[in-house]
Amino acid sequence: MKKLVLLLMVSLLACIPFVTAVEAAAINHDQVVGFQEVSPVTVTQIAAKRFQPYLKVYHGCVPFPAVDQQGNTNAGLQTSGSPNGNCSSSTGQVYSRSAWQNGVWAIMYAWYFPKDSPSSGLGHRHDWEGIVVWVDNPAAQNPQILSIAYSGHGQFTNVAPSNTNLSGTHPLISYNSTWPLNHELGVTRTVGGMQPLIGWDDLTSAARNALNTTDFGSANVPLNDSNFINNLNKAWFR
């Protein structure tokens, strides 16, 4: 009887399909499928959309998606060829993450670029840059920008909001390189482009894990768990 039961159990197990876990990988820079925007409903989402920046790329790559829903990440590009070689066109992606910091609402926006190369052979694979928009209160009827901090070479520079660096409620940000230095962000008077916005909490857990653990070489993910608060401290404006 026991043998019969064992045979039946083995037969049943043989009929159950087993799902093999697919390990996330680094994939070609133009094969990463970005996230679609989430319709803003929460205070955090509405504020992130309200203050989403325009990005004007004057030199180098345009933004590309860094990670897909399965956690596959962008393998980036070598620094050979022109600064925007194979990376001059993409729908892109902009990532956001928000938190209270010293009584002020901080919205960090971050972009990924497949390479950071001022000219052929210079620079490195991968680039991450970001800004912090400091807002008085995202739940207010008419929240106000207090300051805009933009990244460059591991540091942040703050500027006061004005009619020359804003289009409505949207900061006007530039991406450029002063040769032979690598690329950095700045402010501009020119309205650039917008990319699909996705908040940190709206990413899949696989994508968040990938951004927390993937080694992007000389580039650091500004808003992952290891860097977010430290970068808010760097970007503080008072």
DRENDRENVO-628321 format. One record per residue (C-alpha): residue number from 1; y negated, z, x. Coordinates in pm, 1 decimal, decimal comma. Layout:
<sites>
{roke:NUM; Y:Y; Z:Z; X:X}
...
</sites>
This chain:
<sites>
{roke:1; Y:0,0; Z:0,0; X:0,0}
{roke:2; Y:-239,1; Z:93,8; X:283,0}
{roke:3; Y:-164,9; Z:-235,6; X:456,7}
{roke:4; Y:-244,7; Z:-422,5; X:135,0}
{roke:5; Y:-578,7; Z:-242,1; X:99,7}
{roke:6; Y:-667,1; Z:-318,0; X:461,7}
{roke:7; Y:-581,1; Z:-684,3; X:414,3}
{roke:8; Y:-801,4; Z:-699,0; X:104,7}
{roke:9; Y:-1091,5; Z:-535,8; X:290,7}
{roke:10; Y:-1061,0; Z:-777,6; X:581,1}
{roke:11; Y:-1053,5; Z:-1068,6; X:337,5}
{roke:12; Y:-1365,8; Z:-943,5; X:160,0}
{roke:13; Y:-1553,8; Z:-891,6; X:486,3}
{roke:14; Y:-1466,6; Z:-1243,2; X:593,6}
{roke:15; Y:-1634,2; Z:-1374,7; X:278,8}
{roke:16; Y:-1964,6; Z:-1190,5; X:333,9}
{roke:17; Y:-2224,2; Z:-1410,1; X:506,4}
{roke:18; Y:-2391,2; Z:-1235,2; X:798,2}
{roke:19; Y:-2755,9; Z:-1311,8; X:870,6}
{roke:20; Y:-2830,3; Z:-1355,7; X:1236,8}
{roke:21; Y:-3169,3; Z:-1219,9; X:1338,4}
{roke:22; Y:-3391,7; Z:-1486,6; X:1485,9}
{roke:23; Y:-3583,1; Z:-1354,8; X:1783,7}
{roke:24; Y:-3951,9; Z:-1444,6; X:1791,3}
{roke:25; Y:-4062,9; Z:-1664,1; X:2078,3}
{roke:26; Y:-4363,3; Z:-1824,7; X:2244,9}
{roke:27; Y:-4393,9; Z:-2175,6; X:2101,8}
{roke:28; Y:-4606,8; Z:-2482,3; X:2172,1}
{roke:29; Y:-4977,7; Z:-2416,4; X:2130,5}
{roke:30; Y:-5015,7; Z:-2669,1; X:1847,8}
{roke:31; Y:-4701,3; Z:-2565,7; X:1659,0}
{roke:32; Y:-4809,9; Z:-2217,2; X:1550,3}
{roke:33; Y:-4868,4; Z:-2216,2; X:1174,7}
{roke:34; Y:-5155,3; Z:-1983,7; X:1094,7}
{roke:35; Y:-5197,2; Z:-1754,3; X:795,4}
{roke:36; Y:-5366,6; Z:-1863,4; X:476,7}
{roke:37; Y:-5667,2; Z:-1663,2; X:366,7}
{roke:38; Y:-5608,2; Z:-1376,2; X:127,2}
{roke:39; Y:-5839,0; Z:-1362,8; X:-174,4}
{roke:40; Y:-6066,0; Z:-1064,8; X:-101,4}
{roke:41; Y:-6013,2; Z:-777,2; X:-343,2}
{roke:42; Y:-6049,8; Z:-451,6; X:-149,5}
{roke:43; Y:-6377,2; Z:-323,3; X:-4,8}
{roke:44; Y:-6245,6; Z:-399,9; X:344,0}
{roke:45; Y:-6151,1; Z:-757,2; X:257,5}
{roke:46; Y:-6475,0; Z:-828,5; X:71,6}
{roke:47; Y:-6688,7; Z:-698,3; X:358,4}
{roke:48; Y:-6488,0; Z:-893,5; X:617,1}
{roke:49; Y:-6544,9; Z:-1214,5; X:422,2}
{roke:50; Y:-6911,4; Z:-1136,3; X:355,6}
{roke:51; Y:-6989,7; Z:-1101,4; X:725,6}
{roke:52; Y:-6744,0; Z:-1357,5; X:864,5}
{roke:53; Y:-6910,6; Z:-1527,6; X:1163,0}
{roke:54; Y:-6966,0; Z:-1893,4; X:1234,2}
{roke:55; Y:-6837,2; Z:-1997,8; X:1576,6}
{roke:56; Y:-7000,3; Z:-2282,0; X:1769,0}
{roke:57; Y:-6781,7; Z:-2402,8; X:2056,7}
{roke:58; Y:-7003,4; Z:-2561,2; X:2321,1}
{roke:59; Y:-6737,5; Z:-2585,3; X:2591,1}
{roke:60; Y:-6362,7; Z:-2542,2; X:2621,0}
{roke:61; Y:-6094,3; Z:-2503,9; X:2356,9}
{roke:62; Y:-6154,1; Z:-2444,6; X:1989,1}
{roke:63; Y:-5971,7; Z:-2147,1; X:1833,0}
{roke:64; Y:-5601,2; Z:-2184,5; X:1754,7}
{roke:65; Y:-5365,2; Z:-1957,2; X:1558,4}
{roke:66; Y:-5215,0; Z:-1698,0; X:1791,8}
{roke:67; Y:-4915,8; Z:-1592,1; X:1583,2}
{roke:68; Y:-4717,5; Z:-1702,5; X:1278,5}
{roke:69; Y:-4552,1; Z:-1507,7; X:998,1}
{roke:70; Y:-4225,6; Z:-1474,2; X:1190,3}
{roke:71; Y:-4398,1; Z:-1329,0; X:1496,2}
{roke:72; Y:-4379,6; Z:-1641,3; X:1711,7}
{roke:73; Y:-4680,1; Z:-1651,9; X:1942,9}
{roke:74; Y:-4886,8; Z:-1924,2; X:2102,8}
{roke:75; Y:-4759,9; Z:-2023,3; X:2447,1}
{roke:76; Y:-5105,8; Z:-2142,6; X:2549,5}
{roke:77; Y:-5193,8; Z:-2415,3; X:2798,0}
{roke:78; Y:-5213,4; Z:-2454,9; X:3173,0}
{roke:79; Y:-5558,5; Z:-2488,3; X:3327,4}
{roke:80; Y:-5500,5; Z:-2846,6; X:3440,9}
{roke:81; Y:-5706,4; Z:-3128,2; X:3292,5}
{roke:82; Y:-6039,6; Z:-3098,4; X:3115,4}
{roke:83; Y:-6155,8; Z:-2762,4; X:2974,9}
{roke:84; Y:-6076,7; Z:-2881,2; X:2621,3}
{roke:85; Y:-5777,5; Z:-3095,1; X:2712,4}
{roke:86; Y:-5517,9; Z:-3084,3; X:2430,5}
{roke:87; Y:-5716,2; Z:-2811,1; X:2255,2}
{roke:88; Y:-6022,5; Z:-2979,0; X:2107,4}
{roke:89; Y:-5902,0; Z:-2982,5; X:1746,8}
{roke:90; Y:-5740,3; Z:-2715,7; X:1529,8}
{roke:91; Y:-5792,3; Z:-2547,9; X:1194,2}
{roke:92; Y:-5777,2; Z:-2226,6; X:1393,9}
{roke:93; Y:-5770,3; Z:-1868,4; X:1274,7}
{roke:94; Y:-6001,6; Z:-1569,5; X:1292,2}
{roke:95; Y:-5855,1; Z:-1219,6; X:1277,7}
{roke:96; Y:-6036,8; Z:-910,1; X:1151,6}
{roke:97; Y:-5982,2; Z:-536,4; X:1163,2}
{roke:98; Y:-6213,2; Z:-267,0; X:1029,4}
{roke:99; Y:-6266,4; Z:106,9; X:1065,8}
{roke:100; Y:-6529,4; Z:378,3; X:1047,3}
{roke:101; Y:-6674,6; Z:460,2; X:1388,6}
{roke:102; Y:-6933,2; Z:736,9; X:1431,3}
{roke:103; Y:-7028,0; Z:707,3; X:1064,7}
{roke:104; Y:-7077,3; Z:330,0; X:1079,8}
{roke:105; Y:-6845,0; Z:60,8; X:944,0}
{roke:106; Y:-6712,6; Z:-162,9; X:1221,8}
{roke:107; Y:-6567,3; Z:-506,2; X:1150,5}
{roke:108; Y:-6404,9; Z:-667,3; X:1451,5}
{roke:109; Y:-6340,2; Z:-1041,7; X:1444,9}
{roke:110; Y:-6122,9; Z:-1202,8; X:1711,2}
{roke:111; Y:-6034,7; Z:-1558,1; X:1813,7}
{roke:112; Y:-5752,4; Z:-1690,7; X:2029,4}
{roke:113; Y:-5791,1; Z:-1991,7; X:2262,5}
{roke:114; Y:-5494,1; Z:-2159,1; X:2440,3}
{roke:115; Y:-5669,0; Z:-2159,2; X:2778,7}
{roke:116; Y:-5983,7; Z:-2030,4; X:2944,7}
{roke:117; Y:-6074,5; Z:-2295,7; X:3199,1}
{roke:118; Y:-6432,9; Z:-2373,1; X:3307,0}
{roke:119; Y:-6296,8; Z:-2675,0; X:3496,3}
{roke:120; Y:-5957,8; Z:-2808,0; X:3603,3}
{roke:121; Y:-5761,7; Z:-2552,5; X:3802,1}
{roke:122; Y:-6000,0; Z:-2264,9; X:3733,4}
{roke:123; Y:-5945,3; Z:-1986,2; X:3482,5}
{roke:124; Y:-5617,8; Z:-1889,8; X:3319,2}
{roke:125; Y:-5377,6; Z:-1954,3; X:3033,1}
{roke:126; Y:-5481,7; Z:-1782,6; X:2705,7}
{roke:127; Y:-5815,8; Z:-1639,0; X:2604,0}
{roke:128; Y:-5909,7; Z:-1379,5; X:2344,0}
{roke:129; Y:-6269,6; Z:-1308,9; X:2248,0}
{roke:130; Y:-6421,7; Z:-1103,0; X:1970,9}
{roke:131; Y:-6729,0; Z:-957,9; X:1808,7}
{roke:132; Y:-6800,7; Z:-636,1; X:1623,3}
{roke:133; Y:-7032,5; Z:-644,7; X:1323,7}
{roke:134; Y:-7172,6; Z:-297,4; X:1261,2}
{roke:135; Y:-7244,5; Z:-237,8; X:891,0}
{roke:136; Y:-7408,8; Z:62,6; X:724,5}
{roke:137; Y:-7170,9; Z:92,4; X:427,9}
{roke:138; Y:-6928,6; Z:-178,6; X:311,0}
{roke:139; Y:-6911,7; Z:-26,4; X:-38,4}
{roke:140; Y:-7287,8; Z:-43,6; X:-92,0}
{roke:141; Y:-7425,6; Z:-296,7; X:-337,9}
{roke:142; Y:-7607,2; Z:-475,0; X:-55,8}
{roke:143; Y:-7452,7; Z:-368,8; X:277,5}
{roke:144; Y:-7666,0; Z:-432,9; X:584,4}
{roke:145; Y:-7580,3; Z:-539,7; X:938,3}
{roke:146; Y:-7707,0; Z:-285,7; X:1191,5}
{roke:147; Y:-7599,8; Z:-464,8; X:1508,9}
{roke:148; Y:-7379,6; Z:-745,4; X:1640,1}
{roke:149; Y:-7173,4; Z:-696,9; X:1956,3}
{roke:150; Y:-7010,2; Z:-995,1; X:2127,9}
{roke:151; Y:-6752,4; Z:-999,6; X:2405,6}
{roke:152; Y:-6760,1; Z:-1146,4; X:2752,4}
{roke:153; Y:-6553,5; Z:-1066,7; X:3061,6}
{roke:154; Y:-6414,2; Z:-745,3; X:2915,8}
{roke:155; Y:-6747,2; Z:-602,3; X:2800,4}
{roke:156; Y:-6963,5; Z:-617,3; X:2487,0}
{roke:157; Y:-7332,6; Z:-697,1; X:2447,6}
{roke:158; Y:-7527,1; Z:-587,8; X:2139,4}
{roke:159; Y:-7806,0; Z:-776,1; X:1965,9}
{roke:160; Y:-8006,5; Z:-682,9; X:1659,6}
{roke:161; Y:-7954,4; Z:-904,4; X:1353,8}
{roke:162; Y:-8235,0; Z:-1154,9; X:1296,9}
{roke:163; Y:-8309,7; Z:-1480,5; X:1120,7}
{roke:164; Y:-8229,6; Z:-1663,1; X:1446,5}
{roke:165; Y:-7873,6; Z:-1531,6; X:1486,7}
{roke:166; Y:-7770,1; Z:-1512,6; X:1121,0}
{roke:167; Y:-7705,5; Z:-1767,2; X:849,1}
{roke:168; Y:-7734,0; Z:-1555,8; X:538,1}
{roke:169; Y:-7497,1; Z:-1266,3; X:610,1}
{roke:170; Y:-7295,2; Z:-1456,0; X:871,4}
{roke:171; Y:-7352,7; Z:-1407,2; X:1247,1}
{roke:172; Y:-7401,1; Z:-1725,8; X:1451,5}
{roke:173; Y:-7172,8; Z:-1693,9; X:1753,0}
{roke:174; Y:-7129,7; Z:-1928,2; X:2050,2}
{roke:175; Y:-6835,6; Z:-1987,3; X:2285,3}
{roke:176; Y:-6939,3; Z:-2124,6; X:2622,3}
{roke:177; Y:-6893,4; Z:-2111,5; X:2997,7}
{roke:178; Y:-7150,5; Z:-2094,6; X:3275,1}
{roke:179; Y:-6961,8; Z:-2263,4; X:3557,4}
{roke:180; Y:-6769,6; Z:-2137,8; X:3747,3}
{roke:181; Y:-6737,1; Z:-1832,4; X:3523,2}
{roke:182; Y:-6479,0; Z:-1816,6; X:3246,8}
{roke:183; Y:-6576,0; Z:-1847,0; X:2882,6}
{roke:184; Y:-6756,7; Z:-1579,5; X:2685,7}
{roke:185; Y:-6922,6; Z:-1531,7; X:2350,4}
{roke:186; Y:-7293,8; Z:-1522,1; X:2277,8}
{roke:187; Y:-7535,0; Z:-1576,4; X:1991,9}
{roke:188; Y:-7682,3; Z:-1910,5; X:1895,1}
{roke:189; Y:-7922,6; Z:-2063,7; X:1645,2}
{roke:190; Y:-7666,5; Z:-2329,7; X:1552,6}
{roke:191; Y:-7424,1; Z:-2297,7; X:1263,2}
{roke:192; Y:-7072,1; Z:-2358,6; X:1389,8}
{roke:193; Y:-6740,3; Z:-2362,7; X:1209,3}
{roke:194; Y:-6536,6; Z:-2106,6; X:1019,8}
{roke:195; Y:-6164,4; Z:-2057,6; X:1049,2}
{roke:196; Y:-5917,3; Z:-1913,5; X:795,5}
{roke:197; Y:-5974,6; Z:-1537,9; X:794,3}
{roke:198; Y:-5683,3; Z:-1295,2; X:799,5}
{roke:199; Y:-5712,5; Z:-917,2; X:816,2}
{roke:200; Y:-5493,5; Z:-700,4; X:1036,3}
{roke:201; Y:-5337,1; Z:-526,8; X:736,0}
{roke:202; Y:-5268,3; Z:-862,2; X:568,4}
{roke:203; Y:-5058,3; Z:-989,7; X:859,0}
{roke:204; Y:-4681,9; Z:-959,0; X:836,2}
{roke:205; Y:-4528,1; Z:-668,0; X:1025,6}
{roke:206; Y:-4366,0; Z:-922,8; X:1258,2}
{roke:207; Y:-4705,2; Z:-1073,2; X:1339,3}
{roke:208; Y:-4866,8; Z:-733,9; X:1400,8}
{roke:209; Y:-4577,5; Z:-633,6; X:1623,5}
{roke:210; Y:-4613,3; Z:-957,7; X:1819,2}
{roke:211; Y:-4985,8; Z:-902,8; X:1873,1}
{roke:212; Y:-4912,5; Z:-545,7; X:1981,8}
{roke:213; Y:-4640,5; Z:-636,1; X:2230,9}
{roke:214; Y:-4691,8; Z:-992,4; X:2356,7}
{roke:215; Y:-4820,7; Z:-1031,6; X:2711,4}
{roke:216; Y:-5104,2; Z:-1284,6; X:2700,1}
{roke:217; Y:-5153,1; Z:-1262,8; X:3075,0}
{roke:218; Y:-5517,5; Z:-1220,6; X:3172,6}
{roke:219; Y:-5625,2; Z:-1213,4; X:2806,7}
{roke:220; Y:-5606,0; Z:-902,4; X:2590,5}
{roke:221; Y:-5580,5; Z:-894,6; X:2211,2}
{roke:222; Y:-5906,5; Z:-716,3; X:2116,7}
{roke:223; Y:-5788,3; Z:-569,0; X:1787,9}
{roke:224; Y:-5430,6; Z:-464,9; X:1851,5}
{roke:225; Y:-5328,5; Z:-99,9; X:1840,6}
{roke:226; Y:-5373,1; Z:-49,8; X:2214,7}
{roke:227; Y:-5722,0; Z:-200,5; X:2238,6}
{roke:228; Y:-5896,5; Z:-166,5; X:1902,8}
{roke:229; Y:-6056,1; Z:179,1; X:1928,9}
{roke:230; Y:-6134,6; Z:136,7; X:2297,5}
{roke:231; Y:-6317,5; Z:-187,3; X:2221,1}
{roke:232; Y:-6511,7; Z:-24,3; X:1939,0}
{roke:233; Y:-6626,2; Z:235,7; X:2190,6}
{roke:234; Y:-6730,2; Z:-41,4; X:2430,9}
{roke:235; Y:-6915,8; Z:-220,6; X:2151,8}
{roke:236; Y:-7101,7; Z:87,0; X:2023,9}
{roke:237; Y:-7473,2; Z:19,0; X:1982,3}
{roke:238; Y:-7644,6; Z:360,0; X:1971,5}
</sites>
